[in-house]
Amino acid sequence: MKLLACSLWIFAAAIAQNVPAPVAMTAHEKQFQESMVDVALVGYYSSGDKAELKEDRYVIERITKVKEDLWNFEVRIQYNKKDVKVAMPLPVKFAGDTPVISLTNFTVPGFGSFTARVLIYDGSYAGTWGDAKHGGKLFGKIVKNTPAPAQ
């Protein structure tokens, strides 16, 4: 009986070591995390100095703080007839109460390497983006995704 109890204790301790400790969050970080569940960033982007705007959409399923200034974004990227679900660790810095996604030569699987600064505030986003060949601005609203109709 003692052997069984000891084995169970060792097993429980091993499991506990593999469970990441919860990451402490400020009130602003908690609000950011809660506001980015099942949403889409819907707006426009420009390319270079051209005045023409193109429609843009980024689907975010959820975000989770991993450690200081690093957040895991579970997203769907829909671009150029591609629809890819991916989890990406993205640097997020806070300017007071305002989160800023801050990428520098960040590789997005299947899409290339990007540099961007995207500010999130009060249900909107705005920023700059660039890759090896292009760059521009982006902006729009953060909207809740509508559930798919039941079949």
C-alpha positions, 0 to 999 in steps of 0.5 A: 500500500505504501508503495502505491501511495508513494508511486502516486505521489511521484506521478502527481509531482511529475505531472505538476512539474510539466504544468506551466505556472500561471503568468501574472497579468496586470489589469490592462493585460487581462482586459486585452486578453479578454477582448481578443477572444473569437474576434476578427481585425477587419479593415484596410491596408495600403502598399507603399505610397499608393493611396489605394486601400485593399480590404484586410481581415485577420481572425483571432481565436484567442490570445494567451500571455506566455511570459513578459512581453510575449503572447501566444496568438491562435489565429487563422490567416486568410490571404491569397486563397490560403486559409491557415490556422496557426499559433504564433508567439508574438511580442506585445509591449504596453504603452500605458494601457495600450498594447502594441504588437511589435514584430521585427523580421518575424517569420509567419509560416507559409507567408514570409518574414514581416516587420510590423507595429500594430497598436490596439485600442478601444476596439480598433487597430492601426499600424505599419507593416513591411516585408522584404519587398513591400510595406504600408499602413493598416487600420480597422475595427476589431469585431466579434466573429459571428457563429456559423449557422447550425446545420 
